[in-house]
């Protein structure tokens, strides 16, 4: 799931995806390593007991893919990914 907000200098989008083992995580969004920028990655549990900022652990590694190799295992939880689209995208 992805939602795009407009009206800012760059479009901002949010995607919510299932967490998992450390490494690559696939998004169903329009995230592109060429020009898009991560704003935040939050680790959220279904009961909201976990709500941690993991942005520093993640990078965009490909089209619709972020990676946190060596980071936190988010299995059974969710990632809330906020990103800015490339200028003009």
Legacy VTK file of the C-alpha trace (Angstrom):
# vtk DataFile Version 3.0
C-alpha trace
ASCII
DATASET POLYDATA
POINTS 89 float
0.000 0.000 0.000
1.356 3.420 -0.915
-0.128 6.892 -0.603
1.398 9.927 -2.310
1.001 13.457 -0.942
1.523 16.406 -3.240
1.903 20.162 -2.771
5.404 20.012 -1.309
8.458 20.766 -3.471
8.751 16.978 -3.979
5.969 14.419 -3.777
6.061 12.459 -0.496
4.777 8.892 -0.309
4.144 6.402 2.491
4.152 2.618 2.179
3.312 0.037 4.864
4.882 -3.392 4.380
5.299 -6.520 6.468
8.532 -6.653 8.450
10.906 -9.577 8.234
14.416 -10.837 8.762
17.272 -8.387 8.291
18.105 -7.743 4.658
16.008 -6.753 1.671
12.347 -5.767 2.062
10.079 -5.403 -0.969
7.597 -2.541 -1.218
4.538 -2.314 -3.423
5.011 1.341 -4.174
6.907 3.496 -6.662
10.223 3.743 -4.835
13.219 4.218 -7.118
16.863 4.233 -6.041
17.566 6.806 -8.761
16.620 10.067 -7.062
14.117 9.061 -4.377
15.111 9.646 -0.745
14.076 7.899 2.459
12.550 10.244 5.006
11.836 7.641 7.681
11.404 3.950 8.353
9.365 3.059 11.443
9.149 -0.427 12.979
5.588 -0.817 14.281
3.933 -3.818 15.930
0.254 -4.644 15.396
-0.562 -3.672 19.009
1.494 -0.444 18.622
3.647 -1.508 21.588
6.639 -1.154 19.258
7.088 2.115 17.391
10.797 2.566 16.713
12.704 4.762 14.272
14.974 2.502 12.188
15.712 5.035 9.440
19.471 4.950 10.030
19.501 1.179 9.349
17.869 1.353 5.907
18.838 2.386 2.408
17.102 2.200 -0.962
18.831 -0.605 -2.849
16.665 -0.973 -5.938
13.272 -0.339 -7.433
10.742 -0.925 -4.621
13.416 -2.351 -2.333
14.940 -1.188 0.940
17.618 -3.045 2.893
18.797 -3.127 6.501
21.490 -5.801 6.379
23.054 -5.952 9.845
20.065 -4.142 11.378
16.961 -5.049 13.352
14.768 -8.114 12.740
11.171 -6.896 12.273
9.532 -10.303 11.755
5.802 -10.395 12.652
5.650 -6.589 12.671
5.393 -3.824 10.046
7.539 -1.155 8.442
6.086 2.282 7.737
8.275 3.773 5.011
8.076 7.474 4.154
10.016 8.702 1.144
10.352 11.714 -1.153
10.119 11.191 -4.898
12.853 12.540 -7.153
12.398 16.150 -8.204
10.032 16.272 -11.150
8.813 12.705 -10.620
LINES 1 90
89 0 1 2 3 4 5 6 7 8 9 10 11 12 13 14 15 16 17 18 19 20 21 22 23 24 25 26 27 28 29 30 31 32 33 34 35 36 37 38 39 40 41 42 43 44 45 46 47 48 49 50 51 52 53 54 55 56 57 58 59 60 61 62 63 64 65 66 67 68 69 70 71 72 73 74 75 76 77 78 79 80 81 82 83 84 85 86 87 88
